[in-house]
């Protein structure tokens, strides 16, 4: 049903202010078109929403519904039909008048998935709850709705549990990878340190001045100065080469660039 937009009309004000029944009935009879007009609130309530929210005599509500039956089925922007508001506010007489012409409204859901039955039950309005459950098929529908909610709850819990179990192996795997990376880095650091010491030792050996051993004294005398120095140089080169090769091997295993051999 199309609702005319307007500021609050006389019927909105009459229901909201609790005007005399005779005054309200006269307005309904003389200006029934007021019943389809929404007020200027965000919810855009019809006069019947106000009657359900603030309460009205059963005869007045019956007259309003008789003049405009579709008004009972109109939801506000928040999804509230007049029966939602009547059940929420404990308006037993209004609920009786609305259910008489619109019994299926007892299980219509608002924007939050709540029905008039839920509103009455959670609001502690036992008479309205029993009134709704006395409708044909109402108890069966209520049981089916409860079973559906329980199944949805179990599915949600199951999904959360599965998600939690799935996260645990991933966290363990990440921890193992981190430990492996730390161990590898420690090994590489040790290899780099040892290679560095070996290269420093080779460099020290290369440049250190050595005195010939006594057993080579005659050889030193027999050789010219240049030839003797060349012999010592080749001896040193052999020992430096051994250290350099070892250092290069360690650095290569540690992922370092291959150092150039000493000349």
C-alpha positions as MATLAB code, in Angstrom:
seq = 'XXXXXXXXXXXXXXXXXXXXXXXXXXXXXXXXXXXXXXXXXXXXXXXXXXXXXXXXXXXXXXXXXXXXXXXXXXXXXXXXXXXXXXXXXXXXXXXXXXXXXXXXXXXXXXXXXXXXXXXXXXXXXXXXXXXXXXXXXXXXXXXXXXXXXXXXXXXXXXXXXXXXXXXXXXXXXXXXXXXXXXXXXXXXXXXXXXXXXXXXXXXXXXXXXXXXXXXXXXXXXXXXXXXXXXXXXXXXXXXXXXXXXXXXXXXXXXXXXXXXXXX';
ca = [
       0.000    0.000    0.000;
       1.337    3.414   -0.978;
       1.612    5.789    1.934;
       1.081    9.497    1.513;
       3.830   11.592    3.064;
       2.741   14.349    5.392;
       3.413   15.924    8.701;
       1.562   14.373   11.629;
      -2.167   14.559   10.885;
      -5.113   14.755   13.263;
      -5.321   10.973   13.697;
      -1.607   10.668   14.517;
      -2.050   13.308   17.190;
      -5.327   11.829   18.480;
      -3.822    8.361   19.053;
      -0.579    9.753   20.456;
      -2.304   12.169   22.824;
      -4.987    9.676   23.950;
      -7.963   11.647   22.656;
     -11.502   10.574   23.587;
     -12.764    7.515   21.752;
     -15.686    9.476   20.287;
     -13.293   12.053   18.816;
     -11.103    9.401   17.222;
     -14.084    7.469   15.851;
     -15.471   10.675   14.322;
     -12.143   11.340   12.576;
     -11.991    7.778   11.201;
     -15.538    8.006    9.879;
     -15.196   11.475    8.355;
     -11.581   11.278    7.087;
     -10.607    7.617    6.495;
      -7.853    8.785    4.122;
      -5.877    9.891    7.191;
      -5.255    6.209    8.006;
      -2.879    5.758    5.041;
      -0.748    8.807    5.743;
       2.716    8.359    7.292;
       3.959   10.895    9.789;
       7.179   12.890    9.335;
       9.259   10.806   11.774;
      12.156    8.669   10.551;
      10.068    5.514   11.127;
       7.166    6.935    9.036;
       4.407    5.564   11.233;
       0.760    5.357   10.212;
      -1.970    6.344   12.715;
      -2.427    2.625   13.454;
       1.229    2.377   14.561;
       0.541    5.109   17.090;
      -2.615    3.330   18.266;
      -0.606    0.129   18.786;
       2.261    1.909   20.502;
       0.259    4.147   22.885;
      -2.848    2.010   23.264;
      -6.428    2.541   22.138;
      -9.851    1.097   22.805;
     -10.647   -2.144   20.994;
     -13.656   -0.514   19.275;
     -11.474    2.285   17.919;
      -8.856   -0.100   16.557;
     -11.542   -2.300   15.014;
     -13.007    0.764   13.302;
      -9.596    1.797   11.964;
      -8.862   -1.685   10.622;
     -12.321   -1.943    9.072;
     -11.819    1.361    7.268;
      -8.292    0.503    6.101;
      -7.450   -3.243    6.466;
      -4.080   -2.878    4.703;
      -2.815   -0.527    7.394;
      -2.342   -3.531    9.709;
       0.259   -4.968    7.297;
       2.356   -1.855    6.794;
       5.870   -1.959    8.286;
       7.786    1.086    9.416;
      11.359    1.713    8.290;
      12.537   -0.329   11.252;
      10.386   -3.232   10.065;
       7.741   -2.823   12.767;
       4.146   -3.587   11.884;
       1.432   -2.371   14.283;
       1.244   -5.844   15.869;
       4.967   -5.708   16.762;
       4.429   -2.474   18.640;
       1.272   -3.696   20.392;
       3.001   -6.914   21.557;
       6.068   -4.964   22.635;
       4.001   -2.543   24.685;
       1.693   -5.160   26.192;
      -1.443   -3.744   24.511;
      -3.659   -6.835   24.782;
      -6.838   -5.255   23.352;
      -5.019   -3.870   20.316;
      -3.429   -7.281   19.711;
      -6.860   -8.951   19.781;
      -8.289   -6.499   17.238;
      -5.268   -6.841   14.902;
      -5.043  -10.639   15.104;
      -8.727  -10.925   14.259;
      -8.062   -9.554   10.777;
      -4.356  -10.358   10.368;
      -3.413  -13.557   12.281;
      -0.405  -14.276   10.047;
       1.180  -11.107   11.384;
       2.046  -12.957   14.605;
       5.091  -14.468   12.854;
       6.170  -11.578   10.663;
       9.775  -10.559   11.395;
      11.037   -7.030   11.807;
      14.420   -5.779   10.576;
      16.108   -7.596   13.484;
      14.375  -10.916   12.871;
      11.994  -10.538   15.811;
       8.307  -11.483   15.664;
       5.377  -10.169   17.745;
       5.467  -13.510   19.608;
       9.119  -12.978   20.517;
       8.408   -9.425   21.630;
       5.533  -10.563   23.866;
       7.532  -13.452   25.323;
      10.666  -11.464   26.070;
       8.603   -8.538   27.379;
       6.866  -10.814   29.879;
       3.412  -10.213   28.395;
       2.092  -13.713   29.066;
      -1.519  -13.031   28.033;
      -0.449  -11.792   24.617;
       1.933  -14.750   24.225;
      -0.880  -17.193   25.020;
      -3.240  -15.314   22.706;
      -0.828  -15.724   19.815;
      -0.098  -19.379   20.629;
      -3.853  -20.130   20.667;
      -4.008  -19.402   16.931;
      -4.281  -22.495   14.693;
      -0.784  -23.849   13.922;
       0.926  -21.245   16.083;
       2.579  -23.699   18.489;
       3.880  -25.838   15.632;
       5.267  -22.759   13.911;
       6.882  -21.640   17.174;
       8.529  -25.058   17.654;
       9.803  -25.053   14.076;
      11.251  -21.555   14.529;
      12.966  -22.599   17.771;
      14.482  -25.667   16.057;
      15.729  -23.486   13.215;
      17.378  -21.044   15.620;
      19.047  -23.904   17.501;
      20.379  -25.421   14.272;
      21.750  -22.059   13.169;
      23.395  -21.630   16.574;
      25.030  -25.083   16.360;
      26.244  -24.394   12.836;
      27.739  -21.110   13.966;
      29.482  -22.747   16.921;
      30.741  -25.544   14.674;
      32.114  -23.060   12.169;
      33.881  -21.125   14.934;
      35.373  -24.331   16.356;
      36.576  -25.443   12.922;
      38.119  -22.042   12.314;
      39.907  -22.199   15.680;
      41.276  -25.688   14.902;
      42.446  -24.519   11.499;
      44.343  -21.603   12.988;
      46.298  -23.758   15.474;
      48.313  -25.824   12.900;
      49.081  -22.671   10.950;
      50.465  -20.994   14.082;
      52.572  -24.080   14.917;
      53.916  -24.216   11.368;
      54.862  -20.535   11.507;
      56.660  -21.075   14.827;
      58.616  -24.044   13.388;
      59.620  -21.984   10.354;
      60.800  -19.157   12.589;
      62.847  -21.559   14.728;
      64.426  -23.111   11.619;
      65.316  -19.669   10.260;
      66.881  -18.662   13.593;
      68.920  -21.903   13.717;
      70.121  -21.436   10.137;
      71.098  -17.832   10.833;
      73.042  -18.938   13.926;
      74.917  -21.569   11.877;
      75.727  -19.058    9.154;
      76.978  -16.549   11.722;
      79.317  -19.155   13.244;
      80.645  -20.108    9.808;
      81.241  -16.477    8.883;
      83.085  -15.855   12.164;
      85.339  -18.924   11.696;
      86.068  -18.028    8.077;
      86.958  -14.504    9.114;
      89.431  -15.789   11.708;
      91.014  -18.117    9.128;
      91.415  -15.302    6.606;
      92.975  -13.053    9.251;
      95.368  -15.856   10.176;
      96.311  -16.318    6.516;
      96.890  -12.604    6.112;
      99.049  -12.488    9.259;
     101.107  -15.447    8.074;
     101.620  -13.840    4.699;
     103.050  -10.626    6.015;
     104.950  -11.873    9.071;
     108.737  -11.803    8.802;
     110.252  -15.240    9.418;
     113.766  -16.216   10.322;
     115.170  -19.301    8.586;
     115.601  -22.365   10.747;
     119.089  -23.347   11.814;
     119.040  -26.473    9.738;
     118.663  -24.312    6.624;
     121.610  -22.079    7.433;
     123.855  -23.645    4.794;
     121.125  -23.387    2.206;
     120.748  -19.726    3.043;
     124.449  -19.152    2.511;
     124.500  -21.137   -0.702;
     121.536  -19.286   -2.207;
     121.678  -15.711   -3.341;
     119.593  -13.237   -1.414;
     116.881  -13.104   -4.042;
     116.722  -16.907   -4.452;
     116.507  -17.502   -0.702;
     113.714  -14.962   -0.297;
     111.871  -16.605   -3.176;
     112.109  -19.968   -1.402;
     110.728  -18.560    1.842;
     107.951  -16.905   -0.187;
     106.913  -20.227   -1.715;
     106.944  -21.884    1.702;
     104.718  -19.228    3.135;
     102.464  -19.411    0.080;
     101.725  -23.075    0.744;
     100.577  -22.426    4.318;
      98.594  -19.317    3.365;
      96.962  -21.228    0.537;
      95.798  -23.964    2.929;
      94.158  -21.420    5.222;
      92.618  -19.481    2.354;
      91.074  -22.592    0.783;
      89.508  -23.568    4.104;
      88.160  -20.071    4.653;
      86.710  -19.943    1.140;
      84.910  -23.251    1.717;
      83.332  -22.024    4.941;
      82.234  -18.749    3.387;
      80.669  -20.527    0.432;
      78.670  -22.770    2.769;
      77.654  -19.693    4.713;
      76.305  -18.088    1.547;
      79.094  -15.480    1.282;
      80.774  -14.509   -2.015;
      83.744  -16.735   -2.975;
      86.930  -14.816   -2.017;
      89.735  -14.482   -4.520;
      92.778  -16.680   -3.801;
      95.900  -14.962   -2.442;
      98.695  -14.497   -4.947;
];
